[in-house]
Amino acid sequence: MQLITCPWCGPREEIEFSYGGQAHVPYPADPSALDDEAWARFVFFRDNPKGPFTERWVHTAGCRRWFTAVRDTRTHRFLGTPRMSTELTS
């Protein structure tokens, strides 16, 4: 079992968390102008890099707060889980 560090609760088992997808995906500026293909790209297409990747997670079985994490997709190791007020880059 992998441990994930919640920024508020500390290290917990991965079963307490839910994945929320890629972080920092901007909402379309004019949603009504998007056709079906553009909406599909926004909803379903995400980056899939090898290496560090910024993601959203929620501590569903704990404090129920969302946070941003940087995870290495090659090793599945979490490289950082700062609180939302902290800037991240990936």
N, C-alpha and C positions, 0 to 999 in steps of 0.2 A: 504494500500500500504506500502510495506517495504522500508526503506531507506538503501542504500548501500553506504558506504563511498569510493569514488574514491580517491586513494592516491594523485592525482593531482588536482582534481576538488572539492573535499569535498563531503558531503552527497547529494545524488540524488535518485530519485525514481527508483525502481527496473526495470521498463520498459525501462530504458535507457541502460541496461546492457544485455550481452549475456553470457551464461555459456559456458566454454571451456573445461570442463572435469576435471579429476583428474590431479593434478600437480605432477611433478617429475616422470613421466613415462619414463624410459630410452628407447631410440630407440635401436633396435637389433644391436648387434655388427657386425653381418654378415647377412644382410637381404636376400641375395641370397641363404643362406643355410636353410632358413625356409620353411617348407612344409605348405600346406593350413591350417592345424589345428593350427600350431604355429602362423601363420599370423592372424587367427581368434582370437586367445587368445590375441594377442598384440592389435588388433584393437577394439575388442568388450568387453573384460573382464576387469572390474575394481573393485577395492575394494568398499565395501558398508558397512562401519562401523557405529555403533551407537556412536555418540559423535563427537569430533573435527575431521575435515577432511580438508586436504589442496587441494584447487581447483584453476583453472585458470578462470579468468573472463576478459571480454573486455568491455570498456565503449563505446559502439557502437554509442550512440546518443550524445556523448560529445567529449572528447579528443581523442577517438579511440585508447587508449593505453591498453595494456594487463597488468594485475597484478595478483598476487597470493593472495588468501584469505584463511583464516581459518574459516570454518563455522561449527557450531554444527548441525549435521544432525537430531538430535532429536527435536530441537526447531527452526531450520532454522535461528538462530541468527548468525550474523557475529561476530567473536571474534577478528578479525584483518585483515587489508588490507594494509600491508606495501608496499613500493615501491619495485620494482624488485631487487634492489641492497641490500636489507635487507634479511638476512637469516631467514628462517622459518623452524620449525620442527613440525611434527605431528605424 
